[in-house]
Amino acid sequence: MDRYETFATWIFIVFGALIVAGLMAFAIATGDKPAFLFALASGCSAFFLGFAVIFDQPRLYGFILFLSVALIGCSITAIVT
């Protein structure tokens, strides 16, 4: 594995498994459907971050990262309100 593939693998693990799965689990436990859907959309968009790294697309990576962080923020906002 080269450097990009290792970095992409860590992106999959950190976003998908830790942050987004935790938000989805909390939203399911509290019964908050909008928060769950925002977290699910964030997980789906974060999944494509790894492909942007592998194919060396920095603008696409920045856009998808911004979208994923914005959706995480929306999920947290939906949980708080």
Secondary structure, 3 states (H helix, E strand, C coil): CCHHHHHHHHHHHHHHHHHHHHHHHHHHHHCCHHHHHHHHHHHHHHHHHHHHHHCCCHHHHHHHHHHHHHHHHHHHHHHHC
